[in-house]
Amino acid sequence: MSARPRAAWPLVAVFTAGYLAAYLLPTVVGRLSSGLGLSPTQAGLIGSTLLLSSAAAGFTLAARVERYGERRLARLGLLLALGGYGAAALTSLLPLVVAGAVVGGFGSGTATAVAASGMAARRDPHRLTTFGLLSVSATAGALYLTIPHFGGGHGLPFAALAGVAGSVWPVTTHLPGPAPVHVAERLPSPRLPRRRSGSVLAAAMLCWSLAQNALWGVSGRIGLTQAGLTEVTVGAVFAVALGAGLLGVTGAGALGARLGRAVPIGVGTVVIAGCVVLSSSARGLVSFACGEILWNVFYPVVLSYLLALAASLDPRGRWAVLAGSASSLGVACGPLAGSVLSSQAGYGGMGAVLGLVLLVVAAPLTTLARHRPLATAPIPGPTPQTLHPAGGSEFSLSV
């Protein structure tokens, strides 16, 4: 049996709150630019700083979730996200906005680390990851539809991030606390296994995420300036794209292990490279919408298999957190990389470079996926009830 309780939906909720900042990156960067009068590069740098703080939290906490307990760390992360993003939403002073983004980003990363570690210990981490991606995609899609109708300013995206973090707080009651001493003594050696495979996966995921989020970070500007669309139209395209992503994740969950991991990861990454080129060269609504929608169909599909692949490397969830943090580091560098590339080579040239990067990293990711089993064994230990918080009960998503 797993050393963690079988309560799945609290992990999905915490994952949603932690991962949402990356999904809202285009509107965060766009509103920072228009609302505070920043240049695209300056706004992209703030977005990168936010997500860099999130990645730093993951690297810091990768091996510490069991020690401190999921409940305690999740509450800390959500509190930091609520306070940091809330402060950034309530002020127009640039230093305070940046400080709030950094604090909020660290909170998001903490919440994501807790969720990734817990999901990796499940019997079917891929299925649970798809639930998390479905939840965050639906939440982000709803926000993309509503935010443009509540006026301008930089505060609304930050307020939305803070609101989601606050709404998730109550579910942390169902997460376990620190493992008792007698349980910790029965767990396997803490030495990190499969270091070579994990390092290759983490490095490839960093490049994979950087290439896509370099475009994601400037997609709003491509729609507004190059494709000539309004903010409402761009927001609607993003919402439809994220809705299509829900279909993609649902398909990935239904497909499961039928094709293994190598085919979805390899073929999906090649398709994504084509979507990046199409979206970056868009000159109107049709090409922009097609690129964004197709991209968002395949992105969460491949991501779900990559996260499950990371979970298979270590049932304690450390590689899941480290690989996810490397991906967050790529996401963090994305807005700045996209701004610099687009300013030097134009949006079309930027898309060509990013597409080539994706084609290059598809090879090691596919090779690694071919040599890993499709399931990870649960951690040996006591029954789930041993680690239930006092007075807690068991909940399940049938995973």
C-alpha positions as CSV (number, residue, x, y, z in Angstrom):
1,M,0.0,0.0,0.0
2,S,1.0,3.6,-0.5
3,A,2.3,5.5,2.4
4,R,0.0,8.3,1.5
5,P,-3.8,8.3,1.9
6,R,-5.9,7.7,-1.2
7,A,-7.5,11.1,-1.1
8,A,-7.0,12.2,-4.7
9,W,-9.2,15.3,-5.2
10,P,-7.3,17.5,-2.7
11,L,-4.1,17.0,-4.7
12,V,-6.0,17.9,-7.9
13,A,-7.2,21.1,-6.2
14,V,-3.7,22.1,-4.9
15,F,-2.2,21.2,-8.3
16,T,-4.7,23.6,-10.0
17,A,-3.9,26.5,-7.6
18,G,-0.1,25.9,-8.1
19,Y,-0.1,25.5,-11.9
20,L,-2.5,28.2,-12.8
21,A,0.1,31.0,-12.9
22,A,1.8,29.4,-15.9
23,Y,-1.5,29.1,-17.7
24,L,-2.4,32.8,-17.1
25,L,1.1,34.0,-18.2
26,P,0.0,35.7,-21.4
27,T,-2.6,37.9,-19.7
28,V,-0.3,38.6,-16.7
29,V,2.4,39.8,-19.0
30,G,0.0,41.7,-21.3
31,R,-1.7,43.5,-18.4
32,L,1.7,44.4,-16.8
33,S,2.7,46.0,-20.1
34,S,-0.6,47.9,-20.7
35,G,-1.5,48.6,-17.1
36,L,1.8,49.8,-15.8
37,G,3.3,51.2,-19.0
38,L,6.1,48.7,-19.2
39,S,7.9,47.6,-22.3
40,P,7.2,44.1,-23.6
41,T,10.6,43.0,-22.5
42,Q,10.2,44.5,-19.0
43,A,6.8,42.9,-18.6
44,G,8.2,39.6,-19.8
45,L,11.0,39.8,-17.3
46,I,8.5,40.2,-14.4
47,G,6.6,37.2,-15.7
48,S,9.9,35.2,-15.9
49,T,10.8,36.3,-12.3
50,L,7.4,35.0,-11.0
51,L,7.8,31.6,-12.6
52,L,11.5,31.4,-11.7
53,S,10.5,31.8,-8.1
54,S,8.0,29.0,-8.6
55,A,10.7,26.8,-10.0
56,A,13.0,27.6,-7.1
57,A,10.4,26.4,-4.6
58,G,10.2,23.1,-6.4
59,F,13.9,22.5,-6.4
60,T,14.1,23.5,-2.7
61,L,11.3,21.2,-1.6
62,A,11.7,18.2,-3.9
63,A,13.0,15.9,-1.1
64,R,11.2,17.6,1.8
65,V,7.5,17.0,1.3
66,E,7.4,13.8,3.4
67,R,9.4,15.4,6.1
68,Y,7.2,18.4,6.6
69,G,3.9,16.9,5.5
70,E,1.7,17.7,2.5
71,R,-0.9,19.5,4.6
72,R,1.6,21.9,6.2
73,L,3.5,22.7,2.9
74,A,0.3,23.1,0.9
75,R,-1.1,25.6,3.4
76,L,2.2,27.5,3.4
77,G,2.2,27.6,-0.4
78,L,-1.4,28.7,-0.7
79,L,-0.9,31.4,2.0
80,L,2.1,32.8,0.1
81,A,0.2,32.8,-3.2
82,L,-2.8,34.5,-1.6
83,G,-0.6,37.2,0.1
84,G,1.8,37.7,-2.7
85,Y,-0.6,37.9,-5.6
86,G,-3.1,39.8,-3.6
87,A,-0.5,42.5,-2.7
88,A,0.5,42.7,-6.4
89,A,-3.1,43.2,-7.4
90,L,-3.7,46.0,-4.9
91,T,-0.7,48.3,-5.7
92,S,0.7,50.1,-8.8
93,L,4.1,50.6,-7.3
94,L,6.4,48.6,-9.5
95,P,8.8,47.3,-6.7
96,L,5.8,46.1,-4.7
97,V,4.3,44.4,-7.7
98,V,7.5,42.6,-8.4
99,A,7.9,41.6,-4.8
100,G,4.3,40.3,-4.7
101,A,4.9,38.3,-7.9
102,V,8.0,36.7,-6.4
103,V,6.3,35.7,-3.2
104,G,3.2,34.5,-5.0
105,G,5.3,32.5,-7.4
106,F,7.1,30.8,-4.6
107,G,3.8,29.9,-3.1
108,S,2.6,28.5,-6.5
109,G,5.7,26.4,-6.7
110,T,5.3,25.1,-3.2
111,A,1.7,24.0,-3.9
112,T,2.8,22.3,-7.2
113,A,5.6,20.5,-5.4
114,V,3.2,19.1,-2.9
115,A,0.7,17.9,-5.6
116,A,3.4,16.4,-7.8
117,S,4.9,14.5,-5.0
118,G,1.6,13.1,-3.9
119,M,0.5,12.2,-7.4
120,A,3.7,10.3,-8.1
121,A,3.0,8.0,-5.1
122,R,-0.3,6.8,-6.6
123,R,-0.8,3.6,-8.4
124,D,-1.7,5.4,-11.7
125,P,0.0,8.8,-11.6
126,H,-0.8,9.5,-15.3
127,R,-4.5,9.3,-14.7
128,L,-4.3,11.6,-11.7
129,T,-2.2,14.0,-13.6
130,T,-4.8,14.2,-16.3
131,F,-7.4,15.1,-13.6
132,G,-5.1,18.0,-12.5
133,L,-4.5,19.2,-16.1
134,L,-8.3,19.1,-16.8
135,S,-9.0,21.1,-13.7
136,V,-6.3,23.8,-14.3
137,S,-7.3,24.1,-18.0
138,A,-11.0,24.6,-17.2
139,T,-10.1,27.2,-14.5
140,A,-7.8,29.1,-16.9
141,G,-10.3,28.9,-19.7
142,A,-13.1,30.4,-17.5
143,L,-10.8,33.2,-16.4
144,Y,-9.7,34.0,-20.0
145,L,-13.4,34.4,-20.8
146,T,-14.2,36.7,-17.9
147,I,-11.1,38.9,-17.2
148,P,-11.4,41.0,-20.4
149,H,-15.0,42.1,-19.3
150,F,-13.9,43.6,-16.0
151,G,-11.8,46.5,-17.3
152,G,-8.1,47.0,-17.7
153,G,-5.2,47.2,-15.3
154,H,-2.7,44.7,-14.1
155,G,-4.5,43.8,-10.9
156,L,-7.2,41.4,-12.2
157,P,-5.0,38.4,-13.2
158,F,-3.1,38.6,-9.9
159,A,-6.4,38.9,-8.0
160,A,-7.7,35.8,-9.9
161,L,-4.6,33.8,-8.9
162,A,-5.0,34.9,-5.3
163,G,-8.7,34.1,-5.3
164,V,-8.1,30.5,-6.5
165,A,-5.4,30.0,-3.9
166,G,-7.8,31.2,-1.2
167,S,-10.6,29.0,-2.4
168,V,-8.4,25.9,-2.4
169,W,-7.2,26.4,1.2
170,P,-10.1,24.5,2.9
171,V,-9.3,21.2,1.1
172,T,-5.9,21.0,2.7
173,T,-7.6,19.6,5.7
174,H,-7.8,16.3,3.9
175,L,-4.0,16.1,3.2
176,P,-1.7,14.2,5.5
177,G,0.8,15.7,7.9
178,P,4.4,14.6,8.4
179,A,5.1,10.9,8.4
180,P,5.6,9.5,11.9
181,V,9.1,8.4,12.9
182,H,8.3,4.7,12.8
183,V,6.9,5.1,9.3
184,A,9.9,7.0,8.0
185,E,12.2,4.2,9.3
186,R,10.3,1.7,7.1
187,L,10.6,3.7,3.9
188,P,13.3,2.9,1.3
189,S,16.7,4.6,1.1
190,P,16.4,8.3,0.5
191,R,19.1,8.1,-2.2
192,L,17.8,9.5,-5.5
193,P,17.4,6.7,-8.0
194,R,18.0,6.7,-11.8
195,R,20.0,9.9,-11.8
196,R,21.1,9.7,-15.4
197,S,17.6,9.2,-16.8
198,G,16.2,11.8,-14.5
199,S,18.8,14.4,-15.4
200,V,18.2,13.8,-19.1
201,L,14.4,14.1,-18.6
202,A,14.7,17.3,-16.5
203,A,17.1,18.9,-19.0
204,A,14.8,18.0,-22.0
205,M,11.7,19.2,-20.2
206,L,13.4,22.5,-19.4
207,C,14.0,23.0,-23.2
208,W,10.6,21.6,-24.1
209,S,8.8,24.1,-21.8
210,L,11.0,27.0,-22.7
211,A,10.4,26.7,-26.4
212,Q,6.6,26.6,-26.0
213,N,6.3,29.2,-23.3
214,A,8.5,31.6,-25.2
215,L,5.7,31.7,-27.7
216,W,2.9,31.4,-25.0
217,G,4.4,34.5,-23.3
218,V,4.0,36.7,-26.4
219,S,0.9,35.0,-27.9
220,G,-1.2,37.8,-26.6
221,R,0.9,40.4,-28.4
222,I,0.9,38.3,-31.6
223,G,-2.8,38.3,-31.6
224,L,-3.2,42.0,-30.9
225,T,-0.4,43.4,-33.1
226,Q,0.4,40.9,-35.9
227,A,-3.0,39.3,-36.3
228,G,-4.9,42.6,-35.6
229,L,-7.4,41.2,-33.1
230,T,-9.0,42.8,-30.1
231,E,-8.3,41.8,-26.5
232,V,-11.8,40.3,-26.2
233,T,-11.2,38.2,-29.3
234,V,-7.7,37.1,-28.2
235,G,-9.2,36.1,-24.8
236,A,-11.9,34.1,-26.5
237,V,-9.3,32.3,-28.7
238,F,-7.3,31.4,-25.6
239,A,-10.5,30.2,-23.8
240,V,-11.5,28.0,-26.8
241,A,-7.9,26.7,-27.0
242,L,-7.9,25.8,-23.3
243,G,-11.3,24.2,-23.8
244,A,-9.8,22.1,-26.6
245,G,-7.0,21.2,-24.3
246,L,-9.7,19.7,-22.0
247,L,-10.6,17.4,-24.9
248,G,-6.9,16.5,-25.4
249,V,-6.4,15.7,-21.8
250,T,-9.6,13.6,-21.7
251,G,-8.4,11.7,-24.8
252,A,-5.0,11.1,-23.1
253,G,-6.8,9.7,-20.0
254,A,-8.9,7.5,-22.2
255,L,-5.9,6.4,-24.3
256,G,-3.9,5.6,-21.2
257,A,-1.1,3.1,-21.8
258,R,-2.5,1.7,-25.1
259,L,0.2,3.3,-27.2
260,G,2.8,3.4,-24.4
261,R,4.5,6.7,-23.7
262,A,7.0,7.1,-26.6
263,V,4.4,7.6,-29.3
264,P,2.3,10.3,-27.6
265,I,5.5,12.1,-26.4
266,G,7.4,11.9,-29.7
267,V,4.6,12.4,-32.2
268,G,2.9,15.0,-30.0
269,T,6.1,17.1,-29.7
270,V,6.5,17.1,-33.5
271,V,2.9,18.3,-33.9
272,I,3.4,21.0,-31.3
273,A,6.5,22.2,-33.2
274,G,4.3,22.7,-36.3
275,C,1.6,24.5,-34.3
276,V,4.3,26.9,-32.8
277,V,5.4,27.8,-36.4
278,L,1.8,28.3,-37.5
279,S,0.8,30.5,-34.5
280,S,3.9,32.7,-34.6
281,S,3.4,33.5,-38.3
282,A,-0.4,34.2,-38.0
283,R,-1.7,37.3,-39.9
284,G,-5.4,36.9,-39.1
285,L,-7.9,35.2,-36.9
286,V,-8.1,31.8,-38.7
287,S,-4.3,31.1,-38.7
288,F,-3.9,32.4,-35.1
289,A,-6.9,30.5,-33.8
290,C,-5.9,27.2,-35.5
291,G,-2.3,27.4,-34.3
292,E,-3.3,28.2,-30.7
293,I,-6.2,25.6,-30.5
294,L,-4.2,22.7,-32.1
295,W,-1.3,23.6,-29.9
296,N,-3.4,23.5,-26.7
297,V,-4.9,20.2,-27.7
298,F,-1.5,18.4,-27.8
299,Y,0.4,20.4,-25.2
300,P,-1.4,18.9,-22.1
301,V,-1.5,15.5,-23.7
302,V,2.3,15.3,-24.0
303,L,2.8,17.0,-20.6
304,S,0.6,14.4,-18.9
305,Y,2.8,11.6,-20.3
306,L,6.0,13.5,-19.4
307,L,4.9,14.0,-15.8
308,A,3.9,10.3,-15.5
309,L,7.3,9.4,-17.0
310,A,9.0,11.4,-14.3
311,A,6.8,9.8,-11.6
312,S,8.0,6.3,-12.8
313,L,11.6,7.2,-12.0
314,D,11.0,7.5,-8.3
315,P,7.9,6.4,-6.4
316,R,8.7,8.9,-3.7
317,G,7.9,11.7,-6.2
318,R,11.3,13.4,-6.1
319,W,12.0,13.2,-9.8
320,A,8.4,14.2,-10.5
321,V,9.0,17.4,-8.5
322,L,12.5,18.0,-9.9
323,A,11.4,17.4,-13.5
324,G,8.3,19.6,-12.9
325,S,10.5,22.3,-11.5
326,A,12.9,22.1,-14.5
327,S,9.8,22.5,-16.7
328,S,8.8,25.5,-14.5
329,L,12.3,26.9,-15.0
330,G,11.8,26.7,-18.8
331,V,8.4,28.3,-18.4
332,A,10.1,31.1,-16.3
333,C,12.6,31.8,-19.0
334,G,10.0,31.6,-21.7
335,P,8.5,35.2,-21.6
336,L,12.0,36.8,-21.7
337,A,13.3,34.5,-24.4
338,G,10.2,35.1,-26.5
339,S,10.4,38.9,-26.1
340,V,14.1,38.9,-27.0
341,L,13.8,36.5,-29.9
342,S,10.7,38.3,-31.3
343,S,12.4,41.7,-31.1
344,Q,15.5,40.4,-32.9
345,A,14.0,38.0,-35.5
346,G,10.3,38.9,-35.6
347,Y,7.5,36.6,-34.5
348,G,7.9,34.4,-37.6
349,G,11.7,33.9,-37.1
350,M,11.1,33.3,-33.4
351,G,8.6,30.5,-34.2
352,A,11.1,28.8,-36.6
353,V,13.8,28.8,-33.9
354,L,11.4,27.4,-31.3
355,G,10.0,24.8,-33.6
356,L,13.6,23.5,-34.3
357,V,14.3,23.3,-30.6
358,L,11.2,21.2,-30.1
359,L,12.2,18.8,-32.9
360,V,15.7,18.4,-31.3
361,V,14.4,17.6,-27.8
362,A,11.8,15.2,-29.1
363,A,14.5,12.5,-29.7
364,P,15.8,12.1,-26.1
365,L,12.4,12.3,-24.7
366,T,11.1,9.6,-27.0
367,T,14.1,7.4,-26.3
368,L,13.8,7.7,-22.6
369,A,10.0,7.0,-22.7
370,R,10.7,3.7,-24.7
371,H,12.8,2.3,-21.8
372,R,10.6,3.0,-18.8
373,P,7.7,0.8,-17.5
374,L,4.2,2.2,-17.7
375,A,3.4,1.9,-14.0
376,T,5.3,2.7,-10.8
377,A,5.1,0.5,-7.8
378,P,3.7,2.2,-4.7
379,I,6.0,2.9,-1.8
380,P,6.0,0.0,0.8
381,G,4.6,1.1,4.1
382,P,1.6,1.1,6.4
383,T,-2.0,1.3,5.4
384,P,-3.4,4.6,4.2
385,Q,-5.3,5.1,7.5
386,T,-2.0,5.4,9.4
387,L,-1.3,8.8,8.0
388,H,-4.7,10.3,8.1
389,P,-4.9,13.5,10.0
390,A,-6.8,13.3,13.3
391,G,-10.5,13.1,12.6
392,G,-9.9,12.9,8.9
393,S,-11.6,10.5,6.5
394,E,-10.7,8.9,3.2
395,F,-11.7,10.3,-0.1
396,S,-11.0,8.9,-3.5
397,L,-11.2,9.6,-7.3
398,S,-10.9,5.8,-7.8
399,V,-7.3,6.0,-8.9
